[in-house]
């Protein structure tokens, strides 16, 4: 009997343990790429930059660049990407990447404003803690199901 595995997949959790060397720390673009690789958002040798530009814009607004934190709308994100790229971004592609980040649970929208998702009990806006929480939740859920499957397997012996 063939199983339609792809229909069973509810999500994936890929975290890479990358070396954070001095070269990576030299530029903001290198740090954004490193973060995207570490969080499993892009593949090694990925040449497309759309997600990286969206992520950089979201990080810019989250950390506020000295002007206080902001929850940007799509127009502000497009404007920031335009500023970063020095050319007109593709709005359709930007919306696609925002949707993908939303599906992963990394960002959320409220009144058409985007922000990184923070755990309900988190009292500050520490993004590292929020990301760790999101990824741990996914892993905990996965390992609960793995535990049940192993228990079921044991019963078949």
N, C-alpha and C positions, 0 to 999 in steps of 0.2 A: 504494500500500500504506500503510495507516494504522499508525502506531507507537503502542503503548501506553506513552507516555512516563512516566506516573506509576509504572509498574511498574519502570522503569529507575532511578528516583531512589533513591540509597542514603543520601542526607543532604543537608543544605543548610548553607551557611556564610554567614551574613549578619552583617556588622559595620558599624555606622553610625559615621560620624565626626561626633559631636555637639559643639557648643560647650559647654564646661564653665564656665558663667558663675557669678557670685557668688550669684545667686538659687538655683541648684541646690545650692550648698554649704551653704545655711542649715539644711536639715533632713535628717534621716536618710531619711525617706520619699522626698524629692526625689532624694537620691543613689541610693537603691535603684531608683527608676523610671528614672533616667538610665542606670544600669548595665544594667538589663533592656533598655532601648531600644538602647543601644550594642551589646550582645551579640546583638541580633536576637531576643530572647526574647519580646518583645511588639511589637505594631504601634503606630505613632503614633496618638494619640487613643484608645488602648485604655482602656476604662472598667472592665473587670473587674480585680479586685485580688488574686485568689487566688494567682497566681504570684508577685506582688510580696511578699505576706505570707510565702510559703514561702521565697523568696529572702532576705528580711530575717531570718527566723529562722535560716536556714543561715549567713548572714554573722555573726549574733550569736554563734552557737556557734563558728564558725571563729576569730573574733577574740577570743572569750572574755570580752568585756566586763569585763576586769580580773580574772577569776577563773581564768584558765588555759583553754586550748582544750579543747573537748569534742566528742565524736562522739555526737550525740543519736540517740535512737530515736524512733519515730513519736510516742510519748506526750509526750516532751519537746518535740518540734516543735509538736505540737498545743497544748501548754501555753504555749509562747512566743507562738504566734499568738493564742491566747486573751488573753494579756496585752497584745499589741499592738493587737488589735481591740476589746478590752473586750466581746467577745461570743463565743459558742461557734462555733468553726470547723466546717466540714463535713469530716469525716474522709475521705470518699470523694474530695472535690475535692483535698484535701491530698495524698493518695496518688497521685492522677492527676498532679499537678504534679511530685511527686517522681519518678514514673516517666518523665515527659517529660524532666526534667533528666538522669536516668540514661541514657535513650536517646541524648541529645545528647552523652553522655560527660563532662558537667560534674560530676556527682557519682557516687559509688560507695557500695555498701553492703558491710559486713562484719559478720557476726553481728547483722544487723538494726539496725546503727548506720549513720548517714549521715555522709558527709564529702565535701568537694570532692575531685575526682580530681587527683592530683599525678603528674607524670611520674616514671617509675621512677628516673631518674638525678638528680632534684632532691633536694638534701640538706636544704632548708629547706621551710617551708610558705608561701612567698610565693605568694599567690593570683594576683596579676597575671601573674607568670611562668608559672604553671600554665595559666591561661586562654589566654595567648598561645601556649603550646606546643600546646594542644588545637586551637585555631583554625588554627594554622599547619599542623598535621598534616593537617587536613581540606583546607585549600587546596592543600597540596603534592600530596596524592592526586588532587584534582580536576585540577590542572594537568598532572600526569603523563598522565592520560587525555586531556586536551585536546591535549597534545603528540602522543600516538599518533594521535588522530583527524585532526589536521592533516597528519601524515606520511602517513597512509592516503589522505587527500584528494589530497595532492600526487601520489601514485602513480597516481591516476585520470586525471591530465592527460596 
